[in-house]
């Protein structure tokens, strides 16, 4: 208030000088709170010396209870005041696009974090309310958040974290809107975010009258958009029997249905239910699974289909997109394009080895980063990337390579 009202600031400073000998008023008010806490401690010590059946002991217990209530009220008031300041600041940075003051909406946590994208990690700012997670990006040269922030309702999320040294700072937030992988500064910060996210989900569950809408932690991922496998985690196509090595010419593609990395020959097109049945890139396995659903009549909801009988007597299905005047009919069969590579299946993702992680391999005067794994047969193998299915043969047969692990 003093920052906004010059006259009030001058009167307050004059009062502090004459009455409190230039001790700030805020400090004086804080001393009142400290005295309340101190009185409670003194009364608790005094209670120890009072006889068990004495009348004075009962009065002392009542006094301690009242002092505790006063102290809690002051603490809540101070906390609410600080929280209000933070909300006002967030309102400014969000430019009023999100109602941070919505009744029943409480701020649980906010702060900077790194988001894992397909190529590299990117700075983001998370704002977690009891009912909503905001994933924000600052605009260039300003602390104002970009208008394209993601809003994730907390009733439809799944929080995943792995207890493995290589991923101890990471956690995932999966949702039907979009799924994310985040990297915290350390394990302590990661655990704090995970606990607060689960607290928000639990709060939403208690408030929601329809428990079936709340996602269980052990629920499968059918309703969530997939996390894309980062480019660096695979140097070759992740389809079995496909030998394509990624390069500048042979680019990486991501299956929009499962997130796998695939080459151009393994790219097909199909309508994906999780993405509103839009025609998207898919891997061979997902393509044939989706077209199988279409052939059996279980892919599209009946309300989305329009059927016509052609001059040849055959029935054709059209998918309806949009509503009213904007609605258009699309020949459902033209939403599919088979991959050139044929009916290949995905390489199974590796299960956890007893020991695995990044190592730095010294070759001559140089150094390379590899992925090492100690398999169940107690064989140490080295890979060019985390998801490469065959180890680097030149590493297996070389005898003069010095391997060292760079400690964090």
C-alpha positions, 0 to 999 in steps of 0.5 A: 500500500505504501508503494502505491500511496505516497502520502500514506508512506510519509505518514507511516514513516513519521509515525515510526519515527515518533512512536517506534524510534524508527523501527518499521511498523511491519517489524512491530506487527511481526513482534506481536505474532512472535509474542503470541508464539512465545506466550504459548511456549511459556504456558506449556512450560508452566503447565508441567508444574501444575498439579494434575487435578488442579483448577488452574491446570484446566484454565492453563490448558484452555489458555494454551488452546486459545493462544494456539488458535490465535497463532494459527490464524496469524500464520494463515493470514500471513500465508494468505497474504503471501499467496495473494501476492504470488497470484497477482504476479501470476495474473500479470504474467498470464495477462489475465488469460487464466482465472487464477482467482477462481473460487476453490482454486488454490495454488500448490506450487510454481517454478522453473523446470526443463521439458524434454522435447524430441531434440533437446530440453527446453525451459518451461514454467509450471503453475500447479493449482488444485484443479489445473496444471499450466505449462508456460513458456516465457516470451522473448525478452520478457517475463510475460508468458506466451499465449500458447500455454498448455492447460491440463485438467488434473482429473485426467492425468497420470504421473509417472516417475522411475526410481533409476539413477539415470532418470532420477530427476525426471517425471512424466505427466500424461493426459488426453490433451498432451503428454510431457516429460520434465527434468527437475534440477535434482531428485528432491525437486522431482519428488516435490513436484510429483507429490504436489501433482498427486496431491492436486489429483487427490483433491480433484478426486474428492471434489468430483462427483463422478469417480470414474472420470478420475484416472487411476495411477495403474491405468493403461495409457490407451486414453493418453497421447503418447510421449515421443521417444527423443531423437537421441535415444535411437540411431536406427529405425525401431521396427524389427527387421528394418535396417535403416540408420538415421542420417541427414538424408534418412530423417527420423519420424515419430508415430503419432499413435505410440511415439516410436521413432521410424524411418520414411519407409515405415511411415503410414497414415491413419486416423487416430482416435486420441487425436480426434480421428485426424489423419496422422503418421503412424508406424507399421504396427499401429497402422495395421492395428488401426485398419483392423479396427476399421475393417471390423467396424469398431474404429469410428463411433456410429454417430460419426459415420455416414453411409451411402450405396454406390451405383455398383451396389456397394456401401461406402462409409464417410467420416463426418468432421466438424458440425453444422455448416462446417461439417464435411464428409471424407471417404473413410478409406482415403484416411489410410495410406499403408507404409512401404515397408509392409507389416513390420512390428515394433522393437520391444523397448528394453526392460530395466537391466541390473545396471545401465546408463551413460558412460564416456568412452575414451578412444585415443585422445577423444571421448564418446558417450555410449549407453552401457547395460549389464544384462541378466547374463552379467554381460556388459554391452555398449550401444550407440543410443539407449534404444539401439537393439544391437551393441556396437561390434567395434566396442565389443572386440576392441581390447585397448579402450579405456571406459570411465563413468563421469560422476555427477 
